[in-house]
Structures are given as C-alpha cells and as structure tokens.
Amino acid sequence: MPTEIDHDEVQRLSAAGAYLLDVREREGYDAERLPGALSLPIKSLERETTADLDQNRPVITYCWEWT
C-alpha cells in the first residue's frame, strides 16, 4: 500500500537500504535527479525492467505531482 513519507523518513529508509526509484520520464530525471535514485519511468515498469531489484528491500518512489 503506497504511503506518503517526508524527507526525514526518506533519509532513514535510504540509509537502511531502500531503493529510491524515480518514476518520472527521463527528461525530468535528467533535469533534476535525486542523489542515488534509479530512473525507471512509470510507463516502463514491467517484470523485466524490475527483475534486478531485490524484492526484500523497500522501494521509495519519487514522482512529480501537479496540484
């Protein structure tokens, strides 16, 4: 179940080994990438593109939301 987390929680989870996954399109990632983030645009998320991710590690996803 997705849960919104704050900066401190991102830092804590990242330090504990969580993946930081940037699901924006490549242009957004290239323009403003987060240190240590993997780029996997949401449209490309498939079993094959995520096969190398350790299923036992938490995943933090980052996307841009216009409000």
N, CA, C and O atoms as a GROMACS GRO file, in nm:
protein
  268
    1MET      N    1   0.083  -0.117   0.000
    1MET     CA    2   0.000   0.000   0.000
    1MET      C    3   0.089   0.125   0.000
    1MET      O    4   0.172   0.139   0.090
    2PRO      N    5   0.075   0.215  -0.098
    2PRO     CA    6   0.155   0.337  -0.100
    2PRO      C    7   0.129   0.426   0.022
    2PRO      O    8   0.015   0.438   0.068
    3THR      N    9   0.235   0.485   0.072
    3THR     CA   10   0.226   0.576   0.186
    3THR      C   11   0.314   0.696   0.157
    3THR      O   12   0.430   0.680   0.117
    4GLU      N   13   0.261   0.815   0.176
    4GLU     CA   14   0.342   0.936   0.158
    4GLU      C   15   0.434   0.951   0.278
    4GLU      O   16   0.391   0.937   0.393
    5ILE      N   17   0.561   0.980   0.250
    5ILE     CA   18   0.658   0.997   0.359
    5ILE      C   19   0.730   1.130   0.343
    5ILE      O   20   0.735   1.186   0.234
    6ASP      N   21   0.785   1.180   0.451
    6ASP     CA   22   0.856   1.307   0.446
    6ASP      C   23   1.006   1.285   0.424
    6ASP      O   24   1.054   1.172   0.417
    7HIS      N   25   1.077   1.396   0.414
    7HIS     CA   26   1.220   1.392   0.384
    7HIS      C   27   1.298   1.309   0.486
    7HIS      O   28   1.386   1.231   0.449
    8ASP      N   29   1.266   1.326   0.614
    8ASP     CA   30   1.339   1.252   0.718
    8ASP      C   31   1.320   1.102   0.703
    8ASP      O   32   1.414   1.025   0.724
    9GLU      N   33   1.200   1.061   0.668
    9GLU     CA   34   1.172   0.918   0.650
    9GLU      C   35   1.243   0.865   0.526
    9GLU      O   36   1.291   0.751   0.526
   10VAL      N   37   1.251   0.944   0.421
   10VAL     CA   38   1.326   0.905   0.301
   10VAL      C   39   1.472   0.882   0.339
   10VAL      O   40   1.532   0.782   0.299
   11GLN      N   41   1.528   0.973   0.416
   11GLN     CA   42   1.667   0.961   0.458
   11GLN      C   43   1.687   0.835   0.543
   11GLN      O   44   1.784   0.762   0.524
   12ARG      N   45   1.597   0.810   0.636
   12ARG     CA   46   1.608   0.694   0.724
   12ARG      C   47   1.600   0.564   0.644
   12ARG      O   48   1.682   0.474   0.661
   13LEU      N   49   1.500   0.554   0.556
   13LEU     CA   50   1.482   0.433   0.477
   13LEU      C   51   1.598   0.412   0.379
   13LEU      O   52   1.643   0.299   0.359
   14SER      N   53   1.644   0.520   0.319
   14SER     CA   54   1.758   0.510   0.226
   14SER      C   55   1.882   0.459   0.299
   14SER      O   56   1.954   0.374   0.247
   15ALA      N   57   1.907   0.512   0.416
   15ALA     CA   58   2.022   0.469   0.495
   15ALA      C   59   2.011   0.322   0.534
   15ALA      O   60   2.112   0.254   0.554
   16ALA      N   61   1.888   0.273   0.545
   16ALA     CA   62   1.864   0.133   0.582
   16ALA      C   63   1.864   0.041   0.460
   16ALA      O   64   1.844  -0.080   0.473
   17GLY      N   65   1.887   0.097   0.339
   17GLY     CA   66   1.900   0.013   0.220
   17GLY      C   67   1.784   0.015   0.124
   17GLY      O   68   1.782  -0.065   0.030
   18ALA      N   69   1.687   0.104   0.142
   18ALA     CA   70   1.574   0.111   0.050
   18ALA      C   71   1.618   0.164  -0.086
   18ALA      O   72   1.711   0.244  -0.094
   19TYR      N   73   1.552   0.118  -0.191
   19TYR     CA   74   1.574   0.174  -0.323
   19TYR      C   75   1.504   0.309  -0.331
   19TYR      O   76   1.396   0.326  -0.274
   20LEU      N   77   1.564   0.404  -0.400
   20LEU     CA   78   1.499   0.529  -0.433
   20LEU      C   79   1.477   0.525  -0.584
   20LEU      O   80   1.571   0.533  -0.662
   21LEU      N   81   1.352   0.512  -0.622
   21LEU     CA   82   1.315   0.490  -0.761
   21LEU      C   83   1.243   0.612  -0.815
   21LEU      O   84   1.135   0.647  -0.766
   22ASP      N   85   1.302   0.678  -0.915
   22ASP     CA   86   1.243   0.794  -0.978
   22ASP      C   87   1.161   0.746  -1.097
   22ASP      O   88   1.217   0.695  -1.194
   23VAL      N   89   1.029   0.762  -1.091
   23VAL     CA   90   0.940   0.708  -1.194
   23VAL      C   91   0.895   0.816  -1.293
   23VAL      O   92   0.804   0.792  -1.374
   24ARG      N   93   0.958   0.934  -1.287
   24ARG     CA   94   0.926   1.038  -1.385
   24ARG      C   95   0.987   1.001  -1.521
   24ARG      O   96   1.074   0.914  -1.529
   25GLU      N   97   0.941   1.068  -1.625
   25GLU     CA   98   1.001   1.049  -1.757
   25GLU      C   99   1.148   1.090  -1.751
   25GLU      O  100   1.187   1.167  -1.663
   26ARG      N  101   1.226   1.040  -1.841
   26ARG     CA  102   1.371   1.060  -1.839
   26ARG      C  103   1.410   1.208  -1.836
   26ARG      O  104   1.509   1.245  -1.773
   27GLU      N  105   1.334   1.294  -1.904
   27GLU     CA  106   1.366   1.436  -1.908
   27GLU      C  107   1.363   1.496  -1.768
   27GLU      O  108   1.450   1.576  -1.733
   28GLY      N  109   1.265   1.459  -1.688
   28GLY     CA  110   1.255   1.509  -1.551
   28GLY      C  111   1.371   1.459  -1.466
   28GLY      O  112   1.426   1.534  -1.386
   29TYR      N  113   1.406   1.335  -1.484
   29TYR     CA  114   1.517   1.276  -1.410
   29TYR      C  115   1.648   1.346  -1.447
   29TYR      O  116   1.727   1.380  -1.359
   30ASP      N  117   1.670   1.368  -1.576
   30ASP     CA  118   1.793   1.432  -1.622
   30ASP      C  119   1.802   1.576  -1.574
   30ASP      O  120   1.911   1.625  -1.543
   31ALA      N  121   1.689   1.645  -1.568
   31ALA     CA  122   1.688   1.786  -1.530
   31ALA      C  123   1.709   1.806  -1.380
   31ALA      O  124   1.768   1.906  -1.338
   32GLU      N  125   1.662   1.711  -1.301
   32GLU     CA  126   1.661   1.731  -1.156
   32GLU      C  127   1.666   1.597  -1.085
   32GLU      O  128   1.567   1.554  -1.025
   33ARG      N  129   1.779   1.530  -1.091
   33ARG     CA  130   1.786   1.397  -1.033
   33ARG      C  131   1.816   1.400  -0.884
   33ARG      O  132   1.885   1.488  -0.834
   34LEU      N  133   1.763   1.302  -0.815
   34LEU     CA  134   1.788   1.286  -0.672
   34LEU      C  135   1.912   1.199  -0.655
   34LEU      O  136   1.925   1.097  -0.722
   35PRO      N  137   2.002   1.236  -0.566
   35PRO     CA  138   2.123   1.156  -0.544
   35PRO      C  139   2.088   1.012  -0.508
   35PRO      O  140   2.010   0.986  -0.417
   36GLY      N  141   2.148   0.919  -0.581
   36GLY     CA  142   2.128   0.777  -0.554
   36GLY      C  143   2.004   0.716  -0.614
   36GLY      O  144   1.980   0.596  -0.600
   37ALA      N  145   1.923   0.796  -0.683
   37ALA     CA  146   1.798   0.744  -0.739
   37ALA      C  147   1.823   0.665  -0.867
   37ALA      O  148   1.912   0.697  -0.946
   38LEU      N  149   1.743   0.561  -0.885
   38LEU     CA  150   1.741   0.485  -1.009
   38LEU      C  151   1.629   0.542  -1.096
   38LEU      O  152   1.522   0.575  -1.044
   39SER      N  153   1.652   0.553  -1.225
   39SER     CA  154   1.549   0.602  -1.316
   39SER      C  155   1.478   0.485  -1.381
   39SER      O  156   1.539   0.408  -1.456
   40LEU      N  157   1.350   0.473  -1.354
   40LEU     CA  158   1.264   0.374  -1.420
   40LEU      C  159   1.130   0.443  -1.444
   40LEU      O  160   1.042   0.438  -1.358
   41PRO      N  161   1.113   0.507  -1.561
   41PRO     CA  162   0.987   0.576  -1.588
   41PRO      C  163   0.866   0.484  -1.570
   41PRO      O  164   0.870   0.366  -1.606
   42ILE      N  165   0.762   0.540  -1.514
   42ILE     CA  166   0.645   0.459  -1.477
   42ILE      C  167   0.589   0.380  -1.595
   42ILE      O  168   0.540   0.268  -1.577
   43LYS      N  169   0.598   0.436  -1.715
   43LYS     CA  170   0.547   0.365  -1.833
   43LYS      C  171   0.631   0.243  -1.868
   43LYS      O  172   0.587   0.158  -1.945
   44SER      N  173   0.752   0.234  -1.813
   44SER     CA  174   0.839   0.120  -1.845
   44SER      C  175   0.844   0.016  -1.733
   44SER      O  176   0.918  -0.082  -1.743
   45LEU      N  177   0.767   0.036  -1.626
   45LEU     CA  178   0.770  -0.060  -1.516
   45LEU      C  179   0.703  -0.190  -1.557
   45LEU      O  180   0.582  -0.196  -1.580
   46GLU      N  181   0.783  -0.293  -1.566
   46GLU     CA  182   0.736  -0.426  -1.602
   46GLU      C  183   0.821  -0.527  -1.526
   46GLU      O  184   0.922  -0.492  -1.465
   47ARG      N  185   0.780  -0.649  -1.530
   47ARG     CA  186   0.854  -0.756  -1.462
   47ARG      C  187   1.000  -0.757  -1.508
   47ARG      O  188   1.091  -0.776  -1.427
   48GLU      N  189   1.023  -0.737  -1.637
   48GLU     CA  190   1.159  -0.742  -1.691
   48GLU      C  191   1.243  -0.624  -1.644
   48GLU      O  192   1.361  -0.641  -1.614
   49THR      N  193   1.185  -0.504  -1.637
   49THR     CA  194   1.264  -0.386  -1.600
   49THR      C  195   1.291  -0.379  -1.451
   49THR      O  196   1.379  -0.305  -1.408
   50THR      N  197   1.217  -0.454  -1.372
   50THR     CA  198   1.238  -0.452  -1.226
   50THR      C  199   1.296  -0.583  -1.175
   50THR      O  200   1.308  -0.603  -1.054
   51ALA      N  201   1.331  -0.672  -1.265
   51ALA     CA  202   1.378  -0.806  -1.226
   51ALA      C  203   1.504  -0.801  -1.140
   51ALA      O  204   1.524  -0.889  -1.055
   52ASP      N  205   1.588  -0.701  -1.158
   52ASP     CA  206   1.713  -0.693  -1.082
   52ASP      C  207   1.696  -0.633  -0.944
   52ASP      O  208   1.791  -0.632  -0.865
   53LEU      N  209   1.578  -0.582  -0.912
   53LEU     CA  210   1.555  -0.523  -0.781
   53LEU      C  211   1.533  -0.633  -0.677
   53LEU      O  212   1.456  -0.726  -0.701
   54ASP      N  213   1.599  -0.621  -0.566
   54ASP     CA  214   1.584  -0.716  -0.455
   54ASP      C  215   1.445  -0.698  -0.393
   54ASP      O  216   1.414  -0.592  -0.340
   55GLN      N  217   1.363  -0.800  -0.400
   55GLN     CA  218   1.226  -0.792  -0.350
   55GLN      C  219   1.217  -0.779  -0.199
   55GLN      O  220   1.109  -0.752  -0.145
   56ASN      N  221   1.327  -0.797  -0.130
   56ASN     CA  222   1.327  -0.785   0.016
   56ASN      C  223   1.362  -0.645   0.065
   56ASN      O  224   1.358  -0.618   0.185
   57ARG      N  225   1.397  -0.556  -0.028
   57ARG     CA  226   1.430  -0.418   0.008
   57ARG      C  227   1.310  -0.328  -0.018
   57ARG      O  228   1.242  -0.343  -0.120
   58PRO      N  229   1.283  -0.234   0.072
   58PRO     CA  230   1.174  -0.139   0.047
   58PRO      C  231   1.205  -0.053  -0.076
   58PRO      O  232   1.321  -0.035  -0.113
   59VAL      N  233   1.100  -0.002  -0.138
   59VAL     CA  234   1.114   0.085  -0.255
   59VAL      C  235   1.045   0.218  -0.226
   59VAL      O  236   0.928   0.222  -0.191
   60ILE      N  237   1.121   0.326  -0.242
   60ILE     CA  238   1.066   0.460  -0.231
   60ILE      C  239   1.052   0.511  -0.373
   60ILE      O  240   1.151   0.516  -0.446
   61THR      N  241   0.932   0.548  -0.414
   61THR     CA  242   0.914   0.602  -0.549
   61THR      C  243   0.899   0.753  -0.541
   61THR      O  244   0.837   0.807  -0.450
   62TYR      N  245   0.958   0.818  -0.640
   62TYR     CA  246   0.951   0.964  -0.650
   62TYR      C  247   0.887   0.999  -0.782
   62TYR      O  248   0.927   0.949  -0.888
   63CYS      N  249   0.787   1.085  -0.775
   63CYS     CA  250   0.723   1.135  -0.897
   63CYS      C  251   0.684   1.280  -0.873
   63CYS      O  252   0.685   1.327  -0.760
   64TRP      N  253   0.651   1.348  -0.978
   64TRP     CA  254   0.610   1.487  -0.968
   64TRP      C  255   0.460   1.494  -0.980
   64TRP      O  256   0.401   1.435  -1.071
   65GLU      N  257   0.397   1.565  -0.888
   65GLU     CA  258   0.251   1.578  -0.890
   65GLU      C  259   0.216   1.726  -0.897
   65GLU      O  260   0.259   1.805  -0.813
   66TRP      N  261   0.140   1.762  -0.997
   66TRP     CA  262   0.092   1.899  -1.008
   66TRP      C  263  -0.035   1.912  -0.928
   66TRP      O  264  -0.127   1.832  -0.943
   67THR      N  265  -0.041   2.011  -0.842
   67THR     CA  266  -0.162   2.032  -0.762
   67THR      C  267  -0.226   2.163  -0.794
   67THR      O  268  -0.330   2.197  -0.736
   0.00000   0.00000   0.00000
